[in-house]
Amino acid sequence: MLTKQPGMAAMPATPREQAAGSNLLFLRESELRLAQDLLFFGYRDFTAGPDRLLAELNMGRAHHRVLHFVGRAPGMTVGDLLGILSITKQSLGRVLQPMIEDGYVTQAAGRVDKRQRLLSLTEKGAGLERRLYDCQREWVMRAYREAGPAAVEGFRRVMRGLMGEDARAELERLERAAQG
């Protein structure tokens, strides 16, 4: 359900808003453009430190994503990683194979299904992932401190709102795995 007023972009009501019968939130195009600018500039600066470290190793953001997600869920399958990254097997292979050869990632046969390939970081890979994480942790901690707890919760809600259904499901799966 969308409603639009002149000069305003309509935002879809969430199921909760629809059920409660609350008014739809209307934003001016300039406000939506500002949100987009914030996302672009925030991402640029959030990734700058890791980009420099990775460039020294002839790696890029795709390598960073592999290190991040394999580090978050050691023993994940190649299929799980493909689902998280939403890329083709061929694209992943171009990044993953050199990371295995260079000693950042290991792969082992599945315990039940030997055709599965289970991925984990080596000590070298975990060390690099930690350095990359430390760069970004400082940015997030500073931003969270400056914004305060209510803004942090709002940020989390907005980011989840930007995700598609599949991404939210992957995030929930990762959160459950991290809890034990």
mmCIF file of the C-alpha atoms, coordinates in Angstrom:
data_MODEL
# 
_entry.id   MODEL 
# 
loop_
_atom_site.group_PDB 
_atom_site.id 
_atom_site.type_symbol 
_atom_site.label_atom_id 
_atom_site.label_alt_id 
_atom_site.label_comp_id 
_atom_site.label_asym_id 
_atom_site.label_entity_id 
_atom_site.label_seq_id 
_atom_site.pdbx_PDB_ins_code 
_atom_site.Cartn_x 
_atom_site.Cartn_y 
_atom_site.Cartn_z 
_atom_site.occupancy 
_atom_site.B_iso_or_equiv 
_atom_site.pdbx_formal_charge 
_atom_site.auth_seq_id 
_atom_site.auth_comp_id 
_atom_site.auth_asym_id 
_atom_site.auth_atom_id 
_atom_site.pdbx_PDB_model_num 
ATOM 1   C CA . MET A 1 1   ? 0.000  0.000   0.000   1.00 0.00 ? 1   MET A CA 1 
ATOM 2   C CA . LEU A 1 2   ? 1.579  3.287   -1.132  1.00 0.00 ? 2   LEU A CA 1 
ATOM 3   C CA . THR A 1 3   ? 0.202  6.775   -0.969  1.00 0.00 ? 3   THR A CA 1 
ATOM 4   C CA . LYS A 1 4   ? 1.780  9.781   -2.616  1.00 0.00 ? 4   LYS A CA 1 
ATOM 5   C CA . GLN A 1 5   ? 1.380  13.495  -2.150  1.00 0.00 ? 5   GLN A CA 1 
ATOM 6   C CA . PRO A 1 6   ? 2.723  16.042  -4.666  1.00 0.00 ? 6   PRO A CA 1 
ATOM 7   C CA . GLY A 1 7   ? 6.508  16.515  -4.327  1.00 0.00 ? 7   GLY A CA 1 
ATOM 8   C CA . MET A 1 8   ? 6.801  13.636  -1.885  1.00 0.00 ? 8   MET A CA 1 
ATOM 9   C CA . ALA A 1 9   ? 8.059  10.079  -2.270  1.00 0.00 ? 9   ALA A CA 1 
ATOM 10  C CA . ALA A 1 10  ? 5.742  7.571   -0.660  1.00 0.00 ? 10  ALA A CA 1 
ATOM 11  C CA . MET A 1 11  ? 7.173  4.979   1.667   1.00 0.00 ? 11  MET A CA 1 
ATOM 12  C CA . PRO A 1 12  ? 5.455  1.593   1.913   1.00 0.00 ? 12  PRO A CA 1 
ATOM 13  C CA . ALA A 1 13  ? 3.794  0.895   5.223   1.00 0.00 ? 13  ALA A CA 1 
ATOM 14  C CA . THR A 1 14  ? 5.189  -1.997  7.190   1.00 0.00 ? 14  THR A CA 1 
ATOM 15  C CA . PRO A 1 15  ? 2.761  -4.799  8.061   1.00 0.00 ? 15  PRO A CA 1 
ATOM 16  C CA . ARG A 1 16  ? 2.778  -3.490  11.645  1.00 0.00 ? 16  ARG A CA 1 
ATOM 17  C CA . GLU A 1 17  ? 1.881  0.042   10.465  1.00 0.00 ? 17  GLU A CA 1 
ATOM 18  C CA . GLN A 1 18  ? -0.862 -1.314  8.210   1.00 0.00 ? 18  GLN A CA 1 
ATOM 19  C CA . ALA A 1 19  ? -2.303 -3.406  11.040  1.00 0.00 ? 19  ALA A CA 1 
ATOM 20  C CA . ALA A 1 20  ? -2.209 -0.459  13.436  1.00 0.00 ? 20  ALA A CA 1 
ATOM 21  C CA . GLY A 1 21  ? -3.750 1.825   10.832  1.00 0.00 ? 21  GLY A CA 1 
ATOM 22  C CA . SER A 1 22  ? -0.993 4.404   11.366  1.00 0.00 ? 22  SER A CA 1 
ATOM 23  C CA . ASN A 1 23  ? -0.290 7.145   8.861   1.00 0.00 ? 23  ASN A CA 1 
ATOM 24  C CA . LEU A 1 24  ? 2.327  6.561   6.212   1.00 0.00 ? 24  LEU A CA 1 
ATOM 25  C CA . LEU A 1 25  ? 5.610  8.387   6.508   1.00 0.00 ? 25  LEU A CA 1 
ATOM 26  C CA . PHE A 1 26  ? 6.180  10.840  3.690   1.00 0.00 ? 26  PHE A CA 1 
ATOM 27  C CA . LEU A 1 27  ? 9.659  12.050  2.820   1.00 0.00 ? 27  LEU A CA 1 
ATOM 28  C CA . ARG A 1 28  ? 10.754 14.707  0.393   1.00 0.00 ? 28  ARG A CA 1 
ATOM 29  C CA . GLU A 1 29  ? 12.964 13.581  -2.458  1.00 0.00 ? 29  GLU A CA 1 
ATOM 30  C CA . SER A 1 30  ? 15.762 15.728  -1.012  1.00 0.00 ? 30  SER A CA 1 
ATOM 31  C CA . GLU A 1 31  ? 15.564 13.724  2.241   1.00 0.00 ? 31  GLU A CA 1 
ATOM 32  C CA . LEU A 1 32  ? 15.773 10.451  0.346   1.00 0.00 ? 32  LEU A CA 1 
ATOM 33  C CA . ARG A 1 33  ? 18.721 11.768  -1.678  1.00 0.00 ? 33  ARG A CA 1 
ATOM 34  C CA . LEU A 1 34  ? 20.434 12.794  1.570   1.00 0.00 ? 34  LEU A CA 1 
ATOM 35  C CA . ALA A 1 35  ? 19.944 9.268   2.909   1.00 0.00 ? 35  ALA A CA 1 
ATOM 36  C CA . GLN A 1 36  ? 21.544 7.906   -0.247  1.00 0.00 ? 36  GLN A CA 1 
ATOM 37  C CA . ASP A 1 37  ? 24.448 10.365  0.103   1.00 0.00 ? 37  ASP A CA 1 
ATOM 38  C CA . LEU A 1 38  ? 24.927 9.298   3.719   1.00 0.00 ? 38  LEU A CA 1 
ATOM 39  C CA . LEU A 1 39  ? 25.060 5.652   2.698   1.00 0.00 ? 39  LEU A CA 1 
ATOM 40  C CA . PHE A 1 40  ? 27.567 6.315   -0.103  1.00 0.00 ? 40  PHE A CA 1 
ATOM 41  C CA . PHE A 1 41  ? 29.895 8.507   1.972   1.00 0.00 ? 41  PHE A CA 1 
ATOM 42  C CA . GLY A 1 42  ? 29.595 6.350   5.082   1.00 0.00 ? 42  GLY A CA 1 
ATOM 43  C CA . TYR A 1 43  ? 30.450 3.212   3.109   1.00 0.00 ? 43  TYR A CA 1 
ATOM 44  C CA . ARG A 1 44  ? 33.356 4.950   1.365   1.00 0.00 ? 44  ARG A CA 1 
ATOM 45  C CA . ASP A 1 45  ? 34.956 5.990   4.639   1.00 0.00 ? 45  ASP A CA 1 
ATOM 46  C CA . PHE A 1 46  ? 34.033 2.765   6.458   1.00 0.00 ? 46  PHE A CA 1 
ATOM 47  C CA . THR A 1 47  ? 35.873 0.723   3.810   1.00 0.00 ? 47  THR A CA 1 
ATOM 48  C CA . ALA A 1 48  ? 38.867 3.058   3.240   1.00 0.00 ? 48  ALA A CA 1 
ATOM 49  C CA . GLY A 1 49  ? 41.145 1.564   5.918   1.00 0.00 ? 49  GLY A CA 1 
ATOM 50  C CA . PRO A 1 50  ? 40.519 -2.062  4.967   1.00 0.00 ? 50  PRO A CA 1 
ATOM 51  C CA . ASP A 1 51  ? 40.842 -1.155  1.268   1.00 0.00 ? 51  ASP A CA 1 
ATOM 52  C CA . ARG A 1 52  ? 44.382 0.151   1.921   1.00 0.00 ? 52  ARG A CA 1 
ATOM 53  C CA . LEU A 1 53  ? 45.391 -3.002  3.817   1.00 0.00 ? 53  LEU A CA 1 
ATOM 54  C CA . LEU A 1 54  ? 43.911 -5.248  1.145   1.00 0.00 ? 54  LEU A CA 1 
ATOM 55  C CA . ALA A 1 55  ? 45.579 -3.315  -1.693  1.00 0.00 ? 55  ALA A CA 1 
ATOM 56  C CA . GLU A 1 56  ? 48.983 -4.021  -0.123  1.00 0.00 ? 56  GLU A CA 1 
ATOM 57  C CA . LEU A 1 57  ? 48.157 -7.726  -0.487  1.00 0.00 ? 57  LEU A CA 1 
ATOM 58  C CA . ASN A 1 58  ? 46.693 -7.401  -4.001  1.00 0.00 ? 58  ASN A CA 1 
ATOM 59  C CA . MET A 1 59  ? 43.246 -8.114  -2.625  1.00 0.00 ? 59  MET A CA 1 
ATOM 60  C CA . GLY A 1 60  ? 39.966 -6.246  -2.732  1.00 0.00 ? 60  GLY A CA 1 
ATOM 61  C CA . ARG A 1 61  ? 36.533 -6.051  -1.158  1.00 0.00 ? 61  ARG A CA 1 
ATOM 62  C CA . ALA A 1 62  ? 35.473 -9.451  -2.446  1.00 0.00 ? 62  ALA A CA 1 
ATOM 63  C CA . HIS A 1 63  ? 38.358 -10.983 -0.473  1.00 0.00 ? 63  HIS A CA 1 
ATOM 64  C CA . HIS A 1 64  ? 37.287 -8.964  2.557   1.00 0.00 ? 64  HIS A CA 1 
ATOM 65  C CA . ARG A 1 65  ? 33.746 -10.316 2.328   1.00 0.00 ? 65  ARG A CA 1 
ATOM 66  C CA . VAL A 1 66  ? 35.026 -13.902 2.153   1.00 0.00 ? 66  VAL A CA 1 
ATOM 67  C CA . LEU A 1 67  ? 37.287 -13.344 5.171   1.00 0.00 ? 67  LEU A CA 1 
ATOM 68  C CA . HIS A 1 68  ? 34.472 -11.683 7.111   1.00 0.00 ? 68  HIS A CA 1 
ATOM 69  C CA . PHE A 1 69  ? 31.782 -14.289 6.539   1.00 0.00 ? 69  PHE A CA 1 
ATOM 70  C CA . VAL A 1 70  ? 34.009 -17.374 6.749   1.00 0.00 ? 70  VAL A CA 1 
ATOM 71  C CA . GLY A 1 71  ? 35.503 -15.893 9.933   1.00 0.00 ? 71  GLY A CA 1 
ATOM 72  C CA . ARG A 1 72  ? 32.007 -15.352 11.373  1.00 0.00 ? 72  ARG A CA 1 
ATOM 73  C CA . ALA A 1 73  ? 30.933 -18.934 10.638  1.00 0.00 ? 73  ALA A CA 1 
ATOM 74  C CA . PRO A 1 74  ? 33.913 -21.324 10.407  1.00 0.00 ? 74  PRO A CA 1 
ATOM 75  C CA . GLY A 1 75  ? 32.995 -24.570 8.684   1.00 0.00 ? 75  GLY A CA 1 
ATOM 76  C CA . MET A 1 76  ? 30.400 -22.935 6.433   1.00 0.00 ? 76  MET A CA 1 
ATOM 77  C CA . THR A 1 77  ? 29.818 -24.603 3.106   1.00 0.00 ? 77  THR A CA 1 
ATOM 78  C CA . VAL A 1 78  ? 30.723 -23.056 -0.221  1.00 0.00 ? 78  VAL A CA 1 
ATOM 79  C CA . GLY A 1 79  ? 26.992 -23.120 -0.974  1.00 0.00 ? 79  GLY A CA 1 
ATOM 80  C CA . ASP A 1 80  ? 26.233 -21.106 2.166   1.00 0.00 ? 80  ASP A CA 1 
ATOM 81  C CA . LEU A 1 81  ? 28.880 -18.537 1.216   1.00 0.00 ? 81  LEU A CA 1 
ATOM 82  C CA . LEU A 1 82  ? 27.462 -18.308 -2.306  1.00 0.00 ? 82  LEU A CA 1 
ATOM 83  C CA . GLY A 1 83  ? 24.041 -17.606 -0.804  1.00 0.00 ? 83  GLY A CA 1 
ATOM 84  C CA . ILE A 1 84  ? 25.362 -14.929 1.542   1.00 0.00 ? 84  ILE A CA 1 
ATOM 85  C CA . LEU A 1 85  ? 27.400 -13.157 -1.127  1.00 0.00 ? 85  LEU A CA 1 
ATOM 86  C CA . SER A 1 86  ? 24.749 -13.658 -3.803  1.00 0.00 ? 86  SER A CA 1 
ATOM 87  C CA . ILE A 1 87  ? 27.341 -14.296 -6.506  1.00 0.00 ? 87  ILE A CA 1 
ATOM 88  C CA . THR A 1 88  ? 28.036 -17.081 -8.988  1.00 0.00 ? 88  THR A CA 1 
ATOM 89  C CA . LYS A 1 89  ? 30.235 -20.074 -8.248  1.00 0.00 ? 89  LYS A CA 1 
ATOM 90  C CA . GLN A 1 90  ? 32.623 -18.850 -10.950 1.00 0.00 ? 90  GLN A CA 1 
ATOM 91  C CA . SER A 1 91  ? 32.949 -15.390 -9.351  1.00 0.00 ? 91  SER A CA 1 
ATOM 92  C CA . LEU A 1 92  ? 33.581 -16.916 -5.939  1.00 0.00 ? 92  LEU A CA 1 
ATOM 93  C CA . GLY A 1 93  ? 36.153 -19.306 -7.405  1.00 0.00 ? 93  GLY A CA 1 
ATOM 94  C CA . ARG A 1 94  ? 38.202 -16.411 -8.786  1.00 0.00 ? 94  ARG A CA 1 
ATOM 95  C CA . VAL A 1 95  ? 38.499 -15.000 -5.271  1.00 0.00 ? 95  VAL A CA 1 
ATOM 96  C CA . LEU A 1 96  ? 38.461 -18.138 -3.127  1.00 0.00 ? 96  LEU A CA 1 
ATOM 97  C CA . GLN A 1 97  ? 40.980 -20.323 -4.985  1.00 0.00 ? 97  GLN A CA 1 
ATOM 98  C CA . PRO A 1 98  ? 43.883 -17.833 -4.628  1.00 0.00 ? 98  PRO A CA 1 
ATOM 99  C CA . MET A 1 99  ? 42.953 -17.340 -0.960  1.00 0.00 ? 99  MET A CA 1 
ATOM 100 C CA . ILE A 1 100 ? 43.248 -21.097 -0.439  1.00 0.00 ? 100 ILE A CA 1 
ATOM 101 C CA . GLU A 1 101 ? 46.526 -21.236 -2.373  1.00 0.00 ? 101 GLU A CA 1 
ATOM 102 C CA . ASP A 1 102 ? 47.940 -18.271 -0.413  1.00 0.00 ? 102 ASP A CA 1 
ATOM 103 C CA . GLY A 1 103 ? 47.047 -19.881 2.917   1.00 0.00 ? 103 GLY A CA 1 
ATOM 104 C CA . TYR A 1 104 ? 44.212 -17.626 4.112   1.00 0.00 ? 104 TYR A CA 1 
ATOM 105 C CA . VAL A 1 105 ? 41.372 -20.155 3.815   1.00 0.00 ? 105 VAL A CA 1 
ATOM 106 C CA . THR A 1 106 ? 41.181 -23.928 4.121   1.00 0.00 ? 106 THR A CA 1 
ATOM 107 C CA . GLN A 1 107 ? 38.569 -26.203 2.663   1.00 0.00 ? 107 GLN A CA 1 
ATOM 108 C CA . ALA A 1 108 ? 37.696 -29.671 3.843   1.00 0.00 ? 108 ALA A CA 1 
ATOM 109 C CA . ALA A 1 109 ? 35.194 -32.294 2.776   1.00 0.00 ? 109 ALA A CA 1 
ATOM 110 C CA . GLY A 1 110 ? 31.880 -32.287 4.611   1.00 0.00 ? 110 GLY A CA 1 
ATOM 111 C CA . ARG A 1 111 ? 31.516 -34.659 7.541   1.00 0.00 ? 111 ARG A CA 1 
ATOM 112 C CA . VAL A 1 112 ? 28.241 -36.161 6.309   1.00 0.00 ? 112 VAL A CA 1 
ATOM 113 C CA . ASP A 1 113 ? 28.259 -35.226 2.631   1.00 0.00 ? 113 ASP A CA 1 
ATOM 114 C CA . LYS A 1 114 ? 31.802 -35.576 1.297   1.00 0.00 ? 114 LYS A CA 1 
ATOM 115 C CA . ARG A 1 115 ? 30.866 -33.499 -1.766  1.00 0.00 ? 115 ARG A CA 1 
ATOM 116 C CA . GLN A 1 116 ? 30.417 -30.430 0.418   1.00 0.00 ? 116 GLN A CA 1 
ATOM 117 C CA . ARG A 1 117 ? 33.378 -28.119 0.839   1.00 0.00 ? 117 ARG A CA 1 
ATOM 118 C CA . LEU A 1 118 ? 33.617 -26.633 4.332   1.00 0.00 ? 118 LEU A CA 1 
ATOM 119 C CA . LEU A 1 119 ? 35.509 -23.362 4.616   1.00 0.00 ? 119 LEU A CA 1 
ATOM 120 C CA . SER A 1 120 ? 37.515 -22.021 7.548   1.00 0.00 ? 120 SER A CA 1 
ATOM 121 C CA . LEU A 1 121 ? 40.164 -19.369 8.002   1.00 0.00 ? 121 LEU A CA 1 
ATOM 122 C CA . THR A 1 122 ? 43.730 -20.396 8.648   1.00 0.00 ? 122 THR A CA 1 
ATOM 123 C CA . GLU A 1 123 ? 45.716 -18.646 11.358  1.00 0.00 ? 123 GLU A CA 1 
ATOM 124 C CA . LYS A 1 124 ? 47.027 -16.311 8.645   1.00 0.00 ? 124 LYS A CA 1 
ATOM 125 C CA . GLY A 1 125 ? 43.492 -15.657 7.387   1.00 0.00 ? 125 GLY A CA 1 
ATOM 126 C CA . ALA A 1 126 ? 42.146 -15.074 10.897  1.00 0.00 ? 126 ALA A CA 1 
ATOM 127 C CA . GLY A 1 127 ? 44.974 -12.600 11.544  1.00 0.00 ? 127 GLY A CA 1 
ATOM 128 C CA . LEU A 1 128 ? 44.138 -10.619 8.412   1.00 0.00 ? 128 LEU A CA 1 
ATOM 129 C CA . GLU A 1 129 ? 40.420 -10.723 9.137   1.00 0.00 ? 129 GLU A CA 1 
ATOM 130 C CA . ARG A 1 130 ? 41.140 -9.391  12.643  1.00 0.00 ? 130 ARG A CA 1 
ATOM 131 C CA . ARG A 1 131 ? 43.208 -6.482  11.282  1.00 0.00 ? 131 ARG A CA 1 
ATOM 132 C CA . LEU A 1 132 ? 40.411 -5.595  8.864   1.00 0.00 ? 132 LEU A CA 1 
ATOM 133 C CA . TYR A 1 133 ? 37.808 -5.872  11.608  1.00 0.00 ? 133 TYR A CA 1 
ATOM 134 C CA . ASP A 1 134 ? 39.854 -3.680  13.946  1.00 0.00 ? 134 ASP A CA 1 
ATOM 135 C CA . CYS A 1 135 ? 39.964 -0.912  11.311  1.00 0.00 ? 135 CYS A CA 1 
ATOM 136 C CA . GLN A 1 136 ? 36.202 -0.915  10.969  1.00 0.00 ? 136 GLN A CA 1 
ATOM 137 C CA . ARG A 1 137 ? 35.434 -1.525  14.641  1.00 0.00 ? 137 ARG A CA 1 
ATOM 138 C CA . GLU A 1 138 ? 36.889 1.888   15.484  1.00 0.00 ? 138 GLU A CA 1 
ATOM 139 C CA . TRP A 1 139 ? 34.616 3.613   12.942  1.00 0.00 ? 139 TRP A CA 1 
ATOM 140 C CA . VAL A 1 140 ? 31.518 1.856   14.240  1.00 0.00 ? 140 VAL A CA 1 
ATOM 141 C CA . MET A 1 141 ? 32.377 2.415   17.922  1.00 0.00 ? 141 MET A CA 1 
ATOM 142 C CA . ARG A 1 142 ? 32.954 6.139   17.343  1.00 0.00 ? 142 ARG A CA 1 
ATOM 143 C CA . ALA A 1 143 ? 29.724 6.504   15.396  1.00 0.00 ? 143 ALA A CA 1 
ATOM 144 C CA . TYR A 1 144 ? 27.728 4.556   17.997  1.00 0.00 ? 144 TYR A CA 1 
ATOM 145 C CA . ARG A 1 145 ? 29.190 6.630   20.853  1.00 0.00 ? 145 ARG A CA 1 
ATOM 146 C CA . GLU A 1 146 ? 28.364 9.888   19.056  1.00 0.00 ? 146 GLU A CA 1 
ATOM 147 C CA . ALA A 1 147 ? 24.833 8.794   18.122  1.00 0.00 ? 147 ALA A CA 1 
ATOM 148 C CA . GLY A 1 148 ? 23.733 7.177   21.365  1.00 0.00 ? 148 GLY A CA 1 
ATOM 149 C CA . PRO A 1 149 ? 21.726 4.004   22.071  1.00 0.00 ? 149 PRO A CA 1 
ATOM 150 C CA . ALA A 1 150 ? 18.404 5.145   20.610  1.00 0.00 ? 150 ALA A CA 1 
ATOM 151 C CA . ALA A 1 151 ? 20.045 6.137   17.339  1.00 0.00 ? 151 ALA A CA 1 
ATOM 152 C CA . VAL A 1 152 ? 21.937 2.814   17.212  1.00 0.00 ? 152 VAL A CA 1 
ATOM 153 C CA . GLU A 1 153 ? 18.659 0.908   17.488  1.00 0.00 ? 153 GLU A CA 1 
ATOM 154 C CA . GLY A 1 154 ? 17.158 3.150   14.799  1.00 0.00 ? 154 GLY A CA 1 
ATOM 155 C CA . PHE A 1 155 ? 20.160 2.515   12.552  1.00 0.00 ? 155 PHE A CA 1 
ATOM 156 C CA . ARG A 1 156 ? 19.765 -1.240  12.958  1.00 0.00 ? 156 ARG A CA 1 
ATOM 157 C CA . ARG A 1 157 ? 16.098 -1.004  12.057  1.00 0.00 ? 157 ARG A CA 1 
ATOM 158 C CA . VAL A 1 158 ? 16.839 1.118   8.978   1.00 0.00 ? 158 VAL A CA 1 
ATOM 159 C CA . MET A 1 159 ? 19.590 -1.234  7.791   1.00 0.00 ? 159 MET A CA 1 
ATOM 160 C CA . ARG A 1 160 ? 17.326 -4.264  8.226   1.00 0.00 ? 160 ARG A CA 1 
ATOM 161 C CA . GLY A 1 161 ? 14.649 -2.345  6.343   1.00 0.00 ? 161 GLY A CA 1 
ATOM 162 C CA . LEU A 1 162 ? 17.056 -1.815  3.446   1.00 0.00 ? 162 LEU A CA 1 
ATOM 163 C CA . MET A 1 163 ? 17.709 -5.555  3.209   1.00 0.00 ? 163 MET A CA 1 
ATOM 164 C CA . GLY A 1 164 ? 15.672 -7.843  1.066   1.00 0.00 ? 164 GLY A CA 1 
ATOM 165 C CA . GLU A 1 165 ? 13.973 -10.876 2.529   1.00 0.00 ? 165 GLU A CA 1 
ATOM 166 C CA . ASP A 1 166 ? 16.843 -13.218 1.579   1.00 0.00 ? 166 ASP A CA 1 
ATOM 167 C CA . ALA A 1 167 ? 19.470 -10.968 3.177   1.00 0.00 ? 167 ALA A CA 1 
ATOM 168 C CA . ARG A 1 168 ? 17.434 -10.701 6.382   1.00 0.00 ? 168 ARG A CA 1 
ATOM 169 C CA . ALA A 1 169 ? 17.155 -14.487 6.504   1.00 0.00 ? 169 ALA A CA 1 
ATOM 170 C CA . GLU A 1 170 ? 20.942 -14.836 6.038   1.00 0.00 ? 170 GLU A CA 1 
ATOM 171 C CA . LEU A 1 171 ? 21.570 -12.260 8.775   1.00 0.00 ? 171 LEU A CA 1 
ATOM 172 C CA . GLU A 1 172 ? 19.235 -14.045 11.171  1.00 0.00 ? 172 GLU A CA 1 
ATOM 173 C CA . ARG A 1 173 ? 20.984 -17.337 10.430  1.00 0.00 ? 173 ARG A CA 1 
ATOM 174 C CA . LEU A 1 174 ? 24.389 -15.755 11.121  1.00 0.00 ? 174 LEU A CA 1 
ATOM 175 C CA . GLU A 1 175 ? 23.094 -14.182 14.338  1.00 0.00 ? 175 GLU A CA 1 
ATOM 176 C CA . ARG A 1 176 ? 21.748 -17.568 15.539  1.00 0.00 ? 176 ARG A CA 1 
ATOM 177 C CA . ALA A 1 177 ? 25.057 -19.262 14.687  1.00 0.00 ? 177 ALA A CA 1 
ATOM 178 C CA . ALA A 1 178 ? 27.006 -16.584 16.592  1.00 0.00 ? 178 ALA A CA 1 
ATOM 179 C CA . GLN A 1 179 ? 24.851 -17.140 19.685  1.00 0.00 ? 179 GLN A CA 1 
ATOM 180 C CA . GLY A 1 180 ? 25.843 -20.777 19.801  1.00 0.00 ? 180 GLY A CA 1 
# 
